[in-house]
C-alpha cells in the first residue's frame, strides 16, 4: 500500500514522494476454548457462511471451518476479525502475497 504525495513548489516544479502507509506485519491468532477466535492481520474476507470462513491475511489465505460460525466483528482498517462458534479446523492454503486467478465474474467482465 503506497500513497503518492505530490508537493508543488511554484513554477511547475514538483516533488513526488512515495511512502508506505501501512505495512501490516502483525499477524496473530487467538483461539479461546474453540469458541472465540480473534485474528489480527486480516486483509480481506473472501467468503463466509456458518460452516466456513475464507480470508486473506498478511500470512496467506486462511480457511476456518466449524459449526455455527458468526463474524462478530470485522474491521478492515485495523485488520481485525472476531468469530464466534465451534471452530474445528484452521488451515493456511496459500502463500504470502499469492494472487488468485480470476473468478467467474472476473472472466465475464473483462
N, C-alpha and C positions, 0 to 999 in steps of 0.2 A: 504494500500500500504506500504509494508515493503521492505527494502533493507538490505541484509545481507552483512556486511563489515567484511572481513577476513584480519587479520594482522598476518603475520608470524614473530615470534620472535626468529629465529635461532634454530637449532637442533630439528626441527619438532614441537616446541611449537607454538600454535596458539591461538589467542584471537578472539572470534567471538562477534561482537556487532550488535545487531539489532536495527535499529532506524526507526522511522516513517518518511517517506519522505514528504508526503504532505497530511495532514489530512484536507480535504476540509470541512469546516463547514459553509462557507458563501454561502447562497442561497438567491438570491434576484431576483425579477421580476419587471421590469419597463415596463409599457404599456402607450404609448403616442397616444391619440386620436384614439384608437382601430386600428391603422395603423402600428405602430412601436413597436416591442416587443424586449426587451433585457432581457436575463436570465443569471445569474451567478450561478455556481454550477452544470453545466451540466457534467455528467459523460459519456453519450453515446447517440447517436441518433439511436433509434430502427428502425423507418421508417418515410418516409415523402412523401407527394405529395402536390398538390396545394390546397387540402381541409383539410388535417390533418397531424400533426406532432406529433409523439410519441417519447418521450425522457426520459431517466433515469437521475434523478437529485439526489443531496445529500438529498433531502427531499422526495424522492419516484418517481414513474413513473408519468409523466405529459403528458396529451394529450391536444394539442392545435388544435382547429378547426376553420375554417373560409373559406374565398374565396380568391383565387389568392395569396396563401401563398408562399413566396420565402425565402429560407435561404440566407440571405445576407452575413453573416459571421458565421463561426464555428471555434472555436479554443479549442480543447480538452485539450491542455496543460495548458491553463489559465482558462478552464472550462466556456467559454463564448459562447453564441449563440445570433445572431441578426436575426430577422424575420421581413419582411415587407409584407403587405397585409391587408385584412379586418379580424380582429380577432373577432369571435363571441362567443367563449367559451374556457375556460381553466379549466381542471379538473385533480385532482390527483386520480389515480386509484389504486396505490399500496402503501404499507408501506415502510418505510425507510429500505433499505437493503434486501427487499424481492426479491428472485430469481424466475425467470420464469421457467416453465417447458421447456423441450427440444422441439424445433420446429421440423418440418418435416425433415429437412436436418440433424438435430442433432440425430434424431432417426434412420435415414437411415445409417449414417456414424458413427457408434459407435466405 
